[in-house]
């Protein structure tokens, strides 16, 4: 079984043994919204294993753009 991300998905990875999980984001996120992605990565690292990449990204996005609340709720409701 391979762990190959598709476009627009994020996956968890490990840095190295003993350092805990790290959230990874696809290149498209880094290119289209680098500030939001950077904040989401920091937020997920601070929260630890309890936060996935999608939730971290939406929370970071809402911090800078609260007017996108409707989109964020829809985005979190999607499966993927």
C-alpha atoms as an extended CHARMM CRD file, in Angstrom:
* protein
*
        80  EXT
         1         1  UNK       CA              0.0000000000        0.0000000000        0.0000000000  PROA      1               0.0000000000
         2         2  UNK       CA              1.5070000000        3.3270000000       -1.0220000000  PROA      2               0.0000000000
         3         3  UNK       CA              0.8170000000        6.6880000000        0.5150000000  PROA      3               0.0000000000
         4         4  UNK       CA              0.4900000000        8.8750000000       -2.5620000000  PROA      4               0.0000000000
         5         5  UNK       CA             -1.3340000000       12.1770000000       -2.0900000000  PROA      5               0.0000000000
         6         6  UNK       CA             -3.6490000000       13.4410000000       -4.7950000000  PROA      6               0.0000000000
         7         7  UNK       CA             -3.9190000000       17.0690000000       -5.8320000000  PROA      7               0.0000000000
         8         8  UNK       CA             -5.4030000000       19.2130000000       -3.0930000000  PROA      8               0.0000000000
         9         9  UNK       CA             -5.0200000000       16.7160000000       -0.2760000000  PROA      9               0.0000000000
        10        10  UNK       CA             -2.7650000000       16.9140000000        2.7250000000  PROA      10              0.0000000000
        11        11  UNK       CA             -1.2050000000       14.0720000000        4.6060000000  PROA      11              0.0000000000
        12        12  UNK       CA              0.5830000000       13.5350000000        7.8790000000  PROA      12              0.0000000000
        13        13  UNK       CA              4.1710000000       12.4190000000        7.9370000000  PROA      13              0.0000000000
        14        14  UNK       CA              6.8830000000       11.9690000000       10.4950000000  PROA      14              0.0000000000
        15        15  UNK       CA             10.0200000000       14.0700000000       10.7350000000  PROA      15              0.0000000000
        16        16  UNK       CA             12.1880000000       11.3570000000       12.2080000000  PROA      16              0.0000000000
        17        17  UNK       CA             11.8590000000        8.8890000000       15.0360000000  PROA      17              0.0000000000
        18        18  UNK       CA             11.0750000000       10.6280000000       18.3010000000  PROA      18              0.0000000000
        19        19  UNK       CA             10.1090000000       14.0150000000       16.8690000000  PROA      19              0.0000000000
        20        20  UNK       CA              6.4090000000       13.3650000000       16.3520000000  PROA      20              0.0000000000
        21        21  UNK       CA              4.0920000000       13.9380000000       13.3960000000  PROA      21              0.0000000000
        22        22  UNK       CA              4.3550000000       16.7100000000       10.8400000000  PROA      22              0.0000000000
        23        23  UNK       CA              1.5430000000       17.8720000000        8.6140000000  PROA      23              0.0000000000
        24        24  UNK       CA              2.3610000000       18.1300000000        4.9100000000  PROA      24              0.0000000000
        25        25  UNK       CA              0.5550000000       20.2470000000        2.3510000000  PROA      25              0.0000000000
        26        26  UNK       CA              0.5210000000       19.8520000000       -1.4330000000  PROA      26              0.0000000000
        27        27  UNK       CA              2.5830000000       22.1880000000       -3.5890000000  PROA      27              0.0000000000
        28        28  UNK       CA             -0.5560000000       23.8870000000       -4.9240000000  PROA      28              0.0000000000
        29        29  UNK       CA             -1.3910000000       25.1420000000       -1.4170000000  PROA      29              0.0000000000
        30        30  UNK       CA              2.1130000000       26.5520000000       -0.9720000000  PROA      30              0.0000000000
        31        31  UNK       CA              1.9840000000       28.3290000000       -4.3430000000  PROA      31              0.0000000000
        32        32  UNK       CA             -1.5450000000       29.7370000000       -4.0860000000  PROA      32              0.0000000000
        33        33  UNK       CA             -1.6500000000       30.6830000000       -0.3940000000  PROA      33              0.0000000000
        34        34  UNK       CA              1.8310000000       30.5640000000        1.1440000000  PROA      34              0.0000000000
        35        35  UNK       CA              1.0270000000       32.6330000000        4.2550000000  PROA      35              0.0000000000
        36        36  UNK       CA             -2.0480000000       30.6110000000        5.1130000000  PROA      36              0.0000000000
        37        37  UNK       CA             -0.2010000000       27.3480000000        4.5440000000  PROA      37              0.0000000000
        38        38  UNK       CA              2.7450000000       28.4580000000        6.6970000000  PROA      38              0.0000000000
        39        39  UNK       CA              0.3960000000       29.4530000000        9.5400000000  PROA      39              0.0000000000
        40        40  UNK       CA             -1.5280000000       26.1960000000        9.1900000000  PROA      40              0.0000000000
        41        41  UNK       CA              1.6750000000       24.1850000000        9.4350000000  PROA      41              0.0000000000
        42        42  UNK       CA              2.7140000000       26.0580000000       12.5660000000  PROA      42              0.0000000000
        43        43  UNK       CA             -0.7530000000       25.6620000000       14.0840000000  PROA      43              0.0000000000
        44        44  UNK       CA             -0.7870000000       21.9130000000       13.4430000000  PROA      44              0.0000000000
        45        45  UNK       CA              2.6970000000       21.5660000000       14.9230000000  PROA      45              0.0000000000
        46        46  UNK       CA              1.6310000000       23.4550000000       18.0330000000  PROA      46              0.0000000000
        47        47  UNK       CA             -1.5160000000       21.3720000000       18.5210000000  PROA      47              0.0000000000
        48        48  UNK       CA              0.2280000000       18.0670000000       17.9320000000  PROA      48              0.0000000000
        49        49  UNK       CA             -1.4650000000       14.9120000000       16.7180000000  PROA      49              0.0000000000
        50        50  UNK       CA             -4.9690000000       16.1750000000       17.4530000000  PROA      50              0.0000000000
        51        51  UNK       CA             -5.2340000000       18.4000000000       14.3640000000  PROA      51              0.0000000000
        52        52  UNK       CA             -5.2400000000       17.3230000000       10.7510000000  PROA      52              0.0000000000
        53        53  UNK       CA             -3.9470000000       19.4060000000        7.8580000000  PROA      53              0.0000000000
        54        54  UNK       CA             -7.3770000000       20.3770000000        6.5120000000  PROA      54              0.0000000000
        55        55  UNK       CA             -8.6080000000       21.7190000000        9.8580000000  PROA      55              0.0000000000
        56        56  UNK       CA             -5.3620000000       23.5870000000       10.4790000000  PROA      56              0.0000000000
        57        57  UNK       CA             -5.5230000000       25.1900000000        7.0390000000  PROA      57              0.0000000000
        58        58  UNK       CA             -9.1360000000       26.3170000000        7.4790000000  PROA      58              0.0000000000
        59        59  UNK       CA             -8.4390000000       27.7870000000       10.9310000000  PROA      59              0.0000000000
        60        60  UNK       CA             -5.3840000000       29.6360000000        9.6270000000  PROA      60              0.0000000000
        61        61  UNK       CA             -7.3990000000       30.9190000000        6.6600000000  PROA      61              0.0000000000
        62        62  UNK       CA            -10.2260000000       32.1710000000        8.8670000000  PROA      62              0.0000000000
        63        63  UNK       CA             -7.7530000000       34.0170000000       11.0580000000  PROA      63              0.0000000000
        64        64  UNK       CA             -6.7860000000       36.2670000000        8.1220000000  PROA      64              0.0000000000
        65        65  UNK       CA            -10.0410000000       36.1500000000        6.1530000000  PROA      65              0.0000000000
        66        66  UNK       CA            -13.0700000000       35.8080000000        8.4610000000  PROA      66              0.0000000000
        67        67  UNK       CA            -15.4050000000       36.7150000000        5.5860000000  PROA      67              0.0000000000
        68        68  UNK       CA            -14.7050000000       33.2660000000        4.0630000000  PROA      68              0.0000000000
        69        69  UNK       CA            -16.5470000000       31.4890000000        6.8770000000  PROA      69              0.0000000000
        70        70  UNK       CA            -19.1990000000       29.9640000000        4.6060000000  PROA      70              0.0000000000
        71        71  UNK       CA            -16.5870000000       28.5260000000        2.2680000000  PROA      71              0.0000000000
        72        72  UNK       CA            -14.5960000000       27.1640000000        5.2210000000  PROA      72              0.0000000000
        73        73  UNK       CA            -17.5860000000       25.3510000000        6.6890000000  PROA      73              0.0000000000
        74        74  UNK       CA            -18.3640000000       23.8330000000        3.2920000000  PROA      74              0.0000000000
        75        75  UNK       CA            -14.7050000000       22.8220000000        2.8380000000  PROA      75              0.0000000000
        76        76  UNK       CA            -14.5570000000       21.0750000000        6.2110000000  PROA      76              0.0000000000
        77        77  UNK       CA            -17.7750000000       19.1920000000        5.4660000000  PROA      77              0.0000000000
        78        78  UNK       CA            -16.3280000000       17.5700000000        2.3370000000  PROA      78              0.0000000000
        79        79  UNK       CA            -14.8620000000       14.0990000000        2.4730000000  PROA      79              0.0000000000
        80        80  UNK       CA            -11.5020000000       13.5310000000        0.9380000000  PROA      80              0.0000000000
